[in-house]
């Protein structure tokens, strides 16, 4: 795949394609319908496999932060703070 050039401001799709063209991320896969992308060895391992949740809007972000504690505390353990 041809590498995409970076630029100061990107749309979400440009940002996603930029990372994809450098093998930094996969295409978005639905965990609910497709399952989590992993190998058989990873499935049998107890090793952490990290993933990023893509929010469709601010409301969905806030709802997940309310209802799924790891989304909140993992961000804080990595010094990733949201501005109110």
Phi and psi restraints in degrees (range 20) as a CNS / XPLOR table:
assign (resid 1 and name C) (resid 2 and name N)
       (resid 2 and name CA) (resid 2 and name C) 1.0 -68.0 20.0 2
assign (resid 2 and name N) (resid 2 and name CA)
       (resid 2 and name C) (resid 3 and name N) 1.0 132.5 20.0 2
assign (resid 2 and name C) (resid 3 and name N)
       (resid 3 and name CA) (resid 3 and name C) 1.0 -71.6 20.0 2
assign (resid 3 and name N) (resid 3 and name CA)
       (resid 3 and name C) (resid 4 and name N) 1.0 136.5 20.0 2
assign (resid 3 and name C) (resid 4 and name N)
       (resid 4 and name CA) (resid 4 and name C) 1.0 -87.2 20.0 2
assign (resid 4 and name N) (resid 4 and name CA)
       (resid 4 and name C) (resid 5 and name N) 1.0 138.6 20.0 2
assign (resid 4 and name C) (resid 5 and name N)
       (resid 5 and name CA) (resid 5 and name C) 1.0 -77.0 20.0 2
assign (resid 5 and name N) (resid 5 and name CA)
       (resid 5 and name C) (resid 6 and name N) 1.0 144.6 20.0 2
assign (resid 5 and name C) (resid 6 and name N)
       (resid 6 and name CA) (resid 6 and name C) 1.0 -80.7 20.0 2
assign (resid 6 and name N) (resid 6 and name CA)
       (resid 6 and name C) (resid 7 and name N) 1.0 160.8 20.0 2
assign (resid 6 and name C) (resid 7 and name N)
       (resid 7 and name CA) (resid 7 and name C) 1.0 -150.8 20.0 2
assign (resid 7 and name N) (resid 7 and name CA)
       (resid 7 and name C) (resid 8 and name N) 1.0 163.5 20.0 2
assign (resid 7 and name C) (resid 8 and name N)
       (resid 8 and name CA) (resid 8 and name C) 1.0 -57.3 20.0 2
assign (resid 8 and name N) (resid 8 and name CA)
       (resid 8 and name C) (resid 9 and name N) 1.0 -49.8 20.0 2
assign (resid 8 and name C) (resid 9 and name N)
       (resid 9 and name CA) (resid 9 and name C) 1.0 -115.0 20.0 2
assign (resid 9 and name N) (resid 9 and name CA)
       (resid 9 and name C) (resid 10 and name N) 1.0 131.0 20.0 2
assign (resid 9 and name C) (resid 10 and name N)
       (resid 10 and name CA) (resid 10 and name C) 1.0 -130.6 20.0 2
assign (resid 10 and name N) (resid 10 and name CA)
       (resid 10 and name C) (resid 11 and name N) 1.0 150.6 20.0 2
assign (resid 10 and name C) (resid 11 and name N)
       (resid 11 and name CA) (resid 11 and name C) 1.0 -76.3 20.0 2
assign (resid 11 and name N) (resid 11 and name CA)
       (resid 11 and name C) (resid 12 and name N) 1.0 168.3 20.0 2
assign (resid 11 and name C) (resid 12 and name N)
       (resid 12 and name CA) (resid 12 and name C) 1.0 -60.1 20.0 2
assign (resid 12 and name N) (resid 12 and name CA)
       (resid 12 and name C) (resid 13 and name N) 1.0 -44.2 20.0 2
assign (resid 12 and name C) (resid 13 and name N)
       (resid 13 and name CA) (resid 13 and name C) 1.0 -62.9 20.0 2
assign (resid 13 and name N) (resid 13 and name CA)
       (resid 13 and name C) (resid 14 and name N) 1.0 -39.9 20.0 2
assign (resid 13 and name C) (resid 14 and name N)
       (resid 14 and name CA) (resid 14 and name C) 1.0 -64.0 20.0 2
assign (resid 14 and name N) (resid 14 and name CA)
       (resid 14 and name C) (resid 15 and name N) 1.0 -42.7 20.0 2
assign (resid 14 and name C) (resid 15 and name N)
       (resid 15 and name CA) (resid 15 and name C) 1.0 -62.6 20.0 2
assign (resid 15 and name N) (resid 15 and name CA)
       (resid 15 and name C) (resid 16 and name N) 1.0 -44.4 20.0 2
assign (resid 15 and name C) (resid 16 and name N)
       (resid 16 and name CA) (resid 16 and name C) 1.0 -63.1 20.0 2
assign (resid 16 and name N) (resid 16 and name CA)
       (resid 16 and name C) (resid 17 and name N) 1.0 -45.7 20.0 2
assign (resid 16 and name C) (resid 17 and name N)
       (resid 17 and name CA) (resid 17 and name C) 1.0 -66.3 20.0 2
assign (resid 17 and name N) (resid 17 and name CA)
       (resid 17 and name C) (resid 18 and name N) 1.0 -35.8 20.0 2
assign (resid 17 and name C) (resid 18 and name N)
       (resid 18 and name CA) (resid 18 and name C) 1.0 -58.9 20.0 2
assign (resid 18 and name N) (resid 18 and name CA)
       (resid 18 and name C) (resid 19 and name N) 1.0 -48.5 20.0 2
assign (resid 18 and name C) (resid 19 and name N)
       (resid 19 and name CA) (resid 19 and name C) 1.0 -66.9 20.0 2
assign (resid 19 and name N) (resid 19 and name CA)
       (resid 19 and name C) (resid 20 and name N) 1.0 -40.1 20.0 2
assign (resid 19 and name C) (resid 20 and name N)
       (resid 20 and name CA) (resid 20 and name C) 1.0 -62.2 20.0 2
assign (resid 20 and name N) (resid 20 and name CA)
       (resid 20 and name C) (resid 21 and name N) 1.0 -40.2 20.0 2
assign (resid 20 and name C) (resid 21 and name N)
       (resid 21 and name CA) (resid 21 and name C) 1.0 -69.4 20.0 2
assign (resid 21 and name N) (resid 21 and name CA)
       (resid 21 and name C) (resid 22 and name N) 1.0 -14.3 20.0 2
assign (resid 21 and name C) (resid 22 and name N)
       (resid 22 and name CA) (resid 22 and name C) 1.0 -108.3 20.0 2
assign (resid 22 and name N) (resid 22 and name CA)
       (resid 22 and name C) (resid 23 and name N) 1.0 10.2 20.0 2
assign (resid 22 and name C) (resid 23 and name N)
       (resid 23 and name CA) (resid 23 and name C) 1.0 62.3 20.0 2
assign (resid 23 and name N) (resid 23 and name CA)
       (resid 23 and name C) (resid 24 and name N) 1.0 30.6 20.0 2
assign (resid 23 and name C) (resid 24 and name N)
       (resid 24 and name CA) (resid 24 and name C) 1.0 -88.7 20.0 2
assign (resid 24 and name N) (resid 24 and name CA)
       (resid 24 and name C) (resid 25 and name N) 1.0 -22.8 20.0 2
assign (resid 24 and name C) (resid 25 and name N)
       (resid 25 and name CA) (resid 25 and name C) 1.0 -151.6 20.0 2
assign (resid 25 and name N) (resid 25 and name CA)
       (resid 25 and name C) (resid 26 and name N) 1.0 161.2 20.0 2
assign (resid 25 and name C) (resid 26 and name N)
       (resid 26 and name CA) (resid 26 and name C) 1.0 -87.4 20.0 2
assign (resid 26 and name N) (resid 26 and name CA)
       (resid 26 and name C) (resid 27 and name N) 1.0 174.4 20.0 2
assign (resid 26 and name C) (resid 27 and name N)
       (resid 27 and name CA) (resid 27 and name C) 1.0 -68.7 20.0 2
assign (resid 27 and name N) (resid 27 and name CA)
       (resid 27 and name C) (resid 28 and name N) 1.0 153.5 20.0 2
assign (resid 27 and name C) (resid 28 and name N)
       (resid 28 and name CA) (resid 28 and name C) 1.0 -59.5 20.0 2
assign (resid 28 and name N) (resid 28 and name CA)
       (resid 28 and name C) (resid 29 and name N) 1.0 131.2 20.0 2
assign (resid 28 and name C) (resid 29 and name N)
       (resid 29 and name CA) (resid 29 and name C) 1.0 -123.0 20.0 2
assign (resid 29 and name N) (resid 29 and name CA)
       (resid 29 and name C) (resid 30 and name N) 1.0 136.6 20.0 2
assign (resid 29 and name C) (resid 30 and name N)
       (resid 30 and name CA) (resid 30 and name C) 1.0 -83.1 20.0 2
assign (resid 30 and name N) (resid 30 and name CA)
       (resid 30 and name C) (resid 31 and name N) 1.0 111.2 20.0 2
assign (resid 30 and name C) (resid 31 and name N)
       (resid 31 and name CA) (resid 31 and name C) 1.0 -63.2 20.0 2
assign (resid 31 and name N) (resid 31 and name CA)
       (resid 31 and name C) (resid 32 and name N) 1.0 -36.4 20.0 2
assign (resid 31 and name C) (resid 32 and name N)
       (resid 32 and name CA) (resid 32 and name C) 1.0 -61.9 20.0 2
assign (resid 32 and name N) (resid 32 and name CA)
       (resid 32 and name C) (resid 33 and name N) 1.0 -45.7 20.0 2
assign (resid 32 and name C) (resid 33 and name N)
       (resid 33 and name CA) (resid 33 and name C) 1.0 -98.8 20.0 2
assign (resid 33 and name N) (resid 33 and name CA)
       (resid 33 and name C) (resid 34 and name N) 1.0 -29.9 20.0 2
assign (resid 33 and name C) (resid 34 and name N)
       (resid 34 and name CA) (resid 34 and name C) 1.0 -104.5 20.0 2
assign (resid 34 and name N) (resid 34 and name CA)
       (resid 34 and name C) (resid 35 and name N) 1.0 -19.0 20.0 2
assign (resid 34 and name C) (resid 35 and name N)
       (resid 35 and name CA) (resid 35 and name C) 1.0 87.2 20.0 2
assign (resid 35 and name N) (resid 35 and name CA)
       (resid 35 and name C) (resid 36 and name N) 1.0 172.3 20.0 2
assign (resid 35 and name C) (resid 36 and name N)
       (resid 36 and name CA) (resid 36 and name C) 1.0 -85.6 20.0 2
assign (resid 36 and name N) (resid 36 and name CA)
       (resid 36 and name C) (resid 37 and name N) 1.0 133.5 20.0 2
assign (resid 36 and name C) (resid 37 and name N)
       (resid 37 and name CA) (resid 37 and name C) 1.0 -72.7 20.0 2
assign (resid 37 and name N) (resid 37 and name CA)
       (resid 37 and name C) (resid 38 and name N) 1.0 110.5 20.0 2
assign (resid 37 and name C) (resid 38 and name N)
       (resid 38 and name CA) (resid 38 and name C) 1.0 -157.6 20.0 2
assign (resid 38 and name N) (resid 38 and name CA)
       (resid 38 and name C) (resid 39 and name N) 1.0 161.3 20.0 2
assign (resid 38 and name C) (resid 39 and name N)
       (resid 39 and name CA) (resid 39 and name C) 1.0 -83.6 20.0 2
assign (resid 39 and name N) (resid 39 and name CA)
       (resid 39 and name C) (resid 40 and name N) 1.0 167.7 20.0 2
assign (resid 39 and name C) (resid 40 and name N)
       (resid 40 and name CA) (resid 40 and name C) 1.0 -60.8 20.0 2
assign (resid 40 and name N) (resid 40 and name CA)
       (resid 40 and name C) (resid 41 and name N) 1.0 -41.8 20.0 2
assign (resid 40 and name C) (resid 41 and name N)
       (resid 41 and name CA) (resid 41 and name C) 1.0 -61.0 20.0 2
assign (resid 41 and name N) (resid 41 and name CA)
       (resid 41 and name C) (resid 42 and name N) 1.0 -43.4 20.0 2
assign (resid 41 and name C) (resid 42 and name N)
       (resid 42 and name CA) (resid 42 and name C) 1.0 -65.3 20.0 2
assign (resid 42 and name N) (resid 42 and name CA)
       (resid 42 and name C) (resid 43 and name N) 1.0 -35.5 20.0 2
assign (resid 42 and name C) (resid 43 and name N)
       (resid 43 and name CA) (resid 43 and name C) 1.0 -64.6 20.0 2
assign (resid 43 and name N) (resid 43 and name CA)
       (resid 43 and name C) (resid 44 and name N) 1.0 -34.2 20.0 2
assign (resid 43 and name C) (resid 44 and name N)
       (resid 44 and name CA) (resid 44 and name C) 1.0 -86.1 20.0 2
assign (resid 44 and name N) (resid 44 and name CA)
       (resid 44 and name C) (resid 45 and name N) 1.0 -14.1 20.0 2
assign (resid 44 and name C) (resid 45 and name N)
       (resid 45 and name CA) (resid 45 and name C) 1.0 -84.2 20.0 2
assign (resid 45 and name N) (resid 45 and name CA)
       (resid 45 and name C) (resid 46 and name N) 1.0 158.0 20.0 2
assign (resid 45 and name C) (resid 46 and name N)
       (resid 46 and name CA) (resid 46 and name C) 1.0 -97.6 20.0 2
assign (resid 46 and name N) (resid 46 and name CA)
       (resid 46 and name C) (resid 47 and name N) 1.0 5.6 20.0 2
assign (resid 46 and name C) (resid 47 and name N)
       (resid 47 and name CA) (resid 47 and name C) 1.0 -70.7 20.0 2
assign (resid 47 and name N) (resid 47 and name CA)
       (resid 47 and name C) (resid 48 and name N) 1.0 142.4 20.0 2
assign (resid 47 and name C) (resid 48 and name N)
       (resid 48 and name CA) (resid 48 and name C) 1.0 -65.5 20.0 2
assign (resid 48 and name N) (resid 48 and name CA)
       (resid 48 and name C) (resid 49 and name N) 1.0 138.9 20.0 2
assign (resid 48 and name C) (resid 49 and name N)
       (resid 49 and name CA) (resid 49 and name C) 1.0 -121.4 20.0 2
assign (resid 49 and name N) (resid 49 and name CA)
       (resid 49 and name C) (resid 50 and name N) 1.0 114.4 20.0 2
assign (resid 49 and name C) (resid 50 and name N)
       (resid 50 and name CA) (resid 50 and name C) 1.0 -85.0 20.0 2
assign (resid 50 and name N) (resid 50 and name CA)
       (resid 50 and name C) (resid 51 and name N) 1.0 149.0 20.0 2
assign (resid 50 and name C) (resid 51 and name N)
       (resid 51 and name CA) (resid 51 and name C) 1.0 -143.6 20.0 2
assign (resid 51 and name N) (resid 51 and name CA)
       (resid 51 and name C) (resid 52 and name N) 1.0 161.7 20.0 2
assign (resid 51 and name C) (resid 52 and name N)
       (resid 52 and name CA) (resid 52 and name C) 1.0 -112.8 20.0 2
assign (resid 52 and name N) (resid 52 and name CA)
       (resid 52 and name C) (resid 53 and name N) 1.0 134.7 20.0 2
assign (resid 52 and name C) (resid 53 and name N)
       (resid 53 and name CA) (resid 53 and name C) 1.0 -88.7 20.0 2
assign (resid 53 and name N) (resid 53 and name CA)
       (resid 53 and name C) (resid 54 and name N) 1.0 130.2 20.0 2
assign (resid 53 and name C) (resid 54 and name N)
       (resid 54 and name CA) (resid 54 and name C) 1.0 -99.6 20.0 2
assign (resid 54 and name N) (resid 54 and name CA)
       (resid 54 and name C) (resid 55 and name N) 1.0 117.8 20.0 2
assign (resid 54 and name C) (resid 55 and name N)
       (resid 55 and name CA) (resid 55 and name C) 1.0 -90.7 20.0 2
assign (resid 55 and name N) (resid 55 and name CA)
       (resid 55 and name C) (resid 56 and name N) 1.0 138.7 20.0 2
assign (resid 55 and name C) (resid 56 and name N)
       (resid 56 and name CA) (resid 56 and name C) 1.0 -79.2 20.0 2
assign (resid 56 and name N) (resid 56 and name CA)
       (resid 56 and name C) (resid 57 and name N) 1.0 -21.3 20.0 2
assign (resid 56 and name C) (resid 57 and name N)
       (resid 57 and name CA) (resid 57 and name C) 1.0 -166.7 20.0 2
assign (resid 57 and name N) (resid 57 and name CA)
       (resid 57 and name C) (resid 58 and name N) 1.0 173.4 20.0 2
assign (resid 57 and name C) (resid 58 and name N)
       (resid 58 and name CA) (resid 58 and name C) 1.0 -63.1 20.0 2
assign (resid 58 and name N) (resid 58 and name CA)
       (resid 58 and name C) (resid 59 and name N) 1.0 -34.8 20.0 2
assign (resid 58 and name C) (resid 59 and name N)
       (resid 59 and name CA) (resid 59 and name C) 1.0 -62.0 20.0 2
assign (resid 59 and name N) (resid 59 and name CA)
       (resid 59 and name C) (resid 60 and name N) 1.0 -42.4 20.0 2
assign (resid 59 and name C) (resid 60 and name N)
       (resid 60 and name CA) (resid 60 and name C) 1.0 -68.1 20.0 2
assign (resid 60 and name N) (resid 60 and name CA)
       (resid 60 and name C) (resid 61 and name N) 1.0 -37.1 20.0 2
assign (resid 60 and name C) (resid 61 and name N)
       (resid 61 and name CA) (resid 61 and name C) 1.0 -57.6 20.0 2
assign (resid 61 and name N) (resid 61 and name CA)
       (resid 61 and name C) (resid 62 and name N) 1.0 -52.0 20.0 2
assign (resid 61 and name C) (resid 62 and name N)
       (resid 62 and name CA) (resid 62 and name C) 1.0 -62.5 20.0 2
assign (resid 62 and name N) (resid 62 and name CA)
       (resid 62 and name C) (resid 63 and name N) 1.0 -37.5 20.0 2
assign (resid 62 and name C) (resid 63 and name N)
       (resid 63 and name CA) (resid 63 and name C) 1.0 -66.2 20.0 2
assign (resid 63 and name N) (resid 63 and name CA)
       (resid 63 and name C) (resid 64 and name N) 1.0 -42.9 20.0 2
assign (resid 63 and name C) (resid 64 and name N)
       (resid 64 and name CA) (resid 64 and name C) 1.0 -64.2 20.0 2
assign (resid 64 and name N) (resid 64 and name CA)
       (resid 64 and name C) (resid 65 and name N) 1.0 -42.8 20.0 2
assign (resid 64 and name C) (resid 65 and name N)
       (resid 65 and name CA) (resid 65 and name C) 1.0 -60.2 20.0 2
assign (resid 65 and name N) (resid 65 and name CA)
       (resid 65 and name C) (resid 66 and name N) 1.0 -36.0 20.0 2
assign (resid 65 and name C) (resid 66 and name N)
       (resid 66 and name CA) (resid 66 and name C) 1.0 -70.4 20.0 2
assign (resid 66 and name N) (resid 66 and name CA)
       (resid 66 and name C) (resid 67 and name N) 1.0 -42.1 20.0 2
assign (resid 66 and name C) (resid 67 and name N)
       (resid 67 and name CA) (resid 67 and name C) 1.0 -99.7 20.0 2
assign (resid 67 and name N) (resid 67 and name CA)
       (resid 67 and name C) (resid 68 and name N) 1.0 -12.7 20.0 2
assign (resid 67 and name C) (resid 68 and name N)
       (resid 68 and name CA) (resid 68 and name C) 1.0 -129.8 20.0 2
assign (resid 68 and name N) (resid 68 and name CA)
       (resid 68 and name C) (resid 69 and name N) 1.0 90.0 20.0 2
assign (resid 68 and name C) (resid 69 and name N)
       (resid 69 and name CA) (resid 69 and name C) 1.0 -49.8 20.0 2
assign (resid 69 and name N) (resid 69 and name CA)
       (resid 69 and name C) (resid 70 and name N) 1.0 -39.7 20.0 2
assign (resid 69 and name C) (resid 70 and name N)
       (resid 70 and name CA) (resid 70 and name C) 1.0 -58.1 20.0 2
assign (resid 70 and name N) (resid 70 and name CA)
       (resid 70 and name C) (resid 71 and name N) 1.0 -31.2 20.0 2
assign (resid 70 and name C) (resid 71 and name N)
       (resid 71 and name CA) (resid 71 and name C) 1.0 -62.0 20.0 2
assign (resid 71 and name N) (resid 71 and name CA)
       (resid 71 and name C) (resid 72 and name N) 1.0 -33.3 20.0 2
assign (resid 71 and name C) (resid 72 and name N)
       (resid 72 and name CA) (resid 72 and name C) 1.0 -80.2 20.0 2
assign (resid 72 and name N) (resid 72 and name CA)
       (resid 72 and name C) (resid 73 and name N) 1.0 -55.1 20.0 2
assign (resid 72 and name C) (resid 73 and name N)
       (resid 73 and name CA) (resid 73 and name C) 1.0 -73.4 20.0 2
assign (resid 73 and name N) (resid 73 and name CA)
       (resid 73 and name C) (resid 74 and name N) 1.0 -27.8 20.0 2
assign (resid 73 and name C) (resid 74 and name N)
       (resid 74 and name CA) (resid 74 and name C) 1.0 -65.2 20.0 2
assign (resid 74 and name N) (resid 74 and name CA)
       (resid 74 and name C) (resid 75 and name N) 1.0 -36.8 20.0 2
assign (resid 74 and name C) (resid 75 and name N)
       (resid 75 and name CA) (resid 75 and name C) 1.0 -64.0 20.0 2
assign (resid 75 and name N) (resid 75 and name CA)
       (resid 75 and name C) (resid 76 and name N) 1.0 -38.1 20.0 2
assign (resid 75 and name C) (resid 76 and name N)
       (resid 76 and name CA) (resid 76 and name C) 1.0 -72.1 20.0 2
assign (resid 76 and name N) (resid 76 and name CA)
       (resid 76 and name C) (resid 77 and name N) 1.0 -35.7 20.0 2
assign (resid 76 and name C) (resid 77 and name N)
       (resid 77 and name CA) (resid 77 and name C) 1.0 -67.4 20.0 2
assign (resid 77 and name N) (resid 77 and name CA)
       (resid 77 and name C) (resid 78 and name N) 1.0 -18.7 20.0 2
assign (resid 77 and name C) (resid 78 and name N)
       (resid 78 and name CA) (resid 78 and name C) 1.0 -104.7 20.0 2
assign (resid 78 and name N) (resid 78 and name CA)
       (resid 78 and name C) (resid 79 and name N) 1.0 15.6 20.0 2
assign (resid 78 and name C) (resid 79 and name N)
       (resid 79 and name CA) (resid 79 and name C) 1.0 54.8 20.0 2
assign (resid 79 and name N) (resid 79 and name CA)
       (resid 79 and name C) (resid 80 and name N) 1.0 39.9 20.0 2
assign (resid 79 and name C) (resid 80 and name N)
       (resid 80 and name CA) (resid 80 and name C) 1.0 -107.6 20.0 2
assign (resid 80 and name N) (resid 80 and name CA)
       (resid 80 and name C) (resid 81 and name N) 1.0 98.9 20.0 2
assign (resid 80 and name C) (resid 81 and name N)
       (resid 81 and name CA) (resid 81 and name C) 1.0 -104.5 20.0 2
assign (resid 81 and name N) (resid 81 and name CA)
       (resid 81 and name C) (resid 82 and name N) 1.0 139.0 20.0 2
assign (resid 81 and name C) (resid 82 and name N)
       (resid 82 and name CA) (resid 82 and name C) 1.0 -89.6 20.0 2
assign (resid 82 and name N) (resid 82 and name CA)
       (resid 82 and name C) (resid 83 and name N) 1.0 143.8 20.0 2
assign (resid 82 and name C) (resid 83 and name N)
       (resid 83 and name CA) (resid 83 and name C) 1.0 -89.9 20.0 2
assign (resid 83 and name N) (resid 83 and name CA)
       (resid 83 and name C) (resid 84 and name N) 1.0 137.7 20.0 2
